[in-house]
Amino acid sequence: MSDQPDQRDHLDGPPGDRPEVHLRMLVADDASWVTAVDRAAATPLAPAFDWEEGKLAAELDEGTWASDERWGWATIVDGEPRGFVLVTGLADHDAEMTLRISPKVRGRGVGREVLRQLADHHFSAHPELMRLTGRAHEHNVPMQRVFNAAGFRMEARYRDVVEHADGRFAAEWGYALTRSDWEAGRHRAGNQGYDLHGLTFQIEEVNEGPPSYGLHVRFLQEGRRVIARYDGDRIFDGEVAGILTGDLVRYRFVHTEEHRGGATDESLGRGRARVQRREDGRLEIVDQWSDERGAHGRRVLVQRFTDTATG
Ligand SMILES: CC(C)(COP(=O)(O)OP(=O)(O)OC[C@H]1O[C@@H](n2cnc3c(N)ncnc32)[C@H](O)[C@@H]1OP(=O)(O)O)[C@@H](O)C(=O)NCCC(=O)NCCS
């Protein structure tokens, strides 16, 4: 087990391990692949813009996406056009960006590198710009992880702003990188440690103490602050709040426990969870806990594979 923060070498390691990413201005000739990437990149959490190719080519030709107020970027990955970014509000203090990356190159660190380059360019080129902002659907974990990795902070939750096909509404989370964050280099800090945000873990083995049948835990993380919700076969409404230092989360927990015969009571306690990366790329957590009644245990939880399968 390592006592070091996660190095995430595949994304923040030496240049030879990373895809080569650069941004250039969108031009009229890009309209064809932009409309194709727009359709391919669409997800229920980030729908397509659905441009008509000729209309988009005309807009690009007229300079609609290369003005003092708005800018369109092509994302070039290893020499091929693989995505685009639209930035609006550049004439104000707050600019907002939206990005799409082709499914072919997702999960290789392109998204975080795009945000870093956007911040470098726009904060240098626009002295009035104070905040670079973006939004992610409340279930869009890949985009939330990209914001975290590029030093953006979650600072707002906009309720009921996205309408889904079934008529239900969902929330979006608002993120920002400020000029002072950028000046402090937060967007390129990299290797900041483990990010448990949006990941789910399930019980793999219990080394000591009572069984934890069916236990699964889902994390949210913002900087060092970690919270989680958990349930098991006889455990309900579990809540964890903790602080991550290096590879160690020190936490408090509360949950409702059902005993044989159906009686329930509340359990309160504390624990120390050590995080490490396995050879197969998944994270695992070695958890030592104790409750107020003197019960204690040690167990291993492992990241559910599905966490990295979609995006
Ligand atoms: C969101 C998007 C831009 C991310 O681009 P990307 O190049 O894949 O980003 P990165 O590789 O830098 O990071 C993606 C992260 O999400 C993680 N991830 C992917 N799918 C996941 C899932 N289902 N659950 C949890 N994490 C997931 C990846 O593992 C990676 O995190 P990690 O390296 O810290 O483990 C891209 O997926 C996309 O274009 N999606 C569709 C459009 C969209 O959602 N746009 C955002 C709205 S503005």
The ligand as a Gaussian input file, in Angstrom:
#p B3LYP/6-31G(d) Opt

LIG

0 1
 C      -17.355000      15.472000     -20.097000
 C      -16.252000      15.328000     -21.149000
 C      -15.961000      16.698000     -21.738000
 C      -15.001000      14.770000     -20.431000
 O      -13.942000      14.677000     -21.347000
 P      -12.703000      13.646000     -21.124000
 O      -11.669000      13.938000     -22.145000
 O      -13.229000      12.261000     -21.059000
 O      -12.194000      14.111000     -19.694000
 P      -10.984000      13.547000     -18.808000
 O      -10.393000      12.331000     -19.441000
 O      -10.076000      14.714000     -18.512000
 O      -11.714000      13.160000     -17.428000
 C      -12.884000      12.368000     -17.390000
 C      -13.026000      11.795000     -15.999000
 O      -14.309000      11.218000     -15.809000
 C      -14.154000       9.859000     -15.353000
 N      -15.338000       9.113000     -15.762000
 C      -15.756000       8.824000     -16.991000
 N      -16.949000       8.173000     -16.905000
 C      -17.258000       8.067000     -15.593000
 C      -18.343000       7.515000     -14.872000
 N      -19.365000       6.951000     -15.486000
 N      -18.319000       7.570000     -13.515000
 C      -17.296000       8.161000     -12.854000
 N      -16.239000       8.724000     -13.505000
 C      -16.230000       8.677000     -14.846000
 C      -12.849000       9.418000     -15.965000
 O      -12.317000       8.294000     -15.310000
 C      -12.011000      10.691000     -15.732000
 O      -11.680000      10.855000     -14.359000
 P      -10.325000      10.352000     -13.682000
 O       -9.292000      10.323000     -14.727000
 O      -10.074000      11.342000     -12.604000
 O      -10.651000       8.996000     -13.163000
 C      -16.642000      14.333000     -22.263000
 O      -16.998000      13.107000     -21.643000
 C      -17.818000      14.799000     -23.115000
 O      -17.642000      15.475000     -24.125000
 N      -19.051000      14.401000     -22.703000
 C      -20.265000      14.746000     -23.423000
 C      -20.541000      16.237000     -23.368000
 C      -20.544000      16.779000     -21.976000
 O      -20.977000      16.163000     -21.016000
 N      -20.076000      18.024000     -21.866000
 C      -20.041000      18.700000     -20.583000
 C      -21.119000      19.750000     -20.486000
 S      -20.339000      21.364000     -20.689000

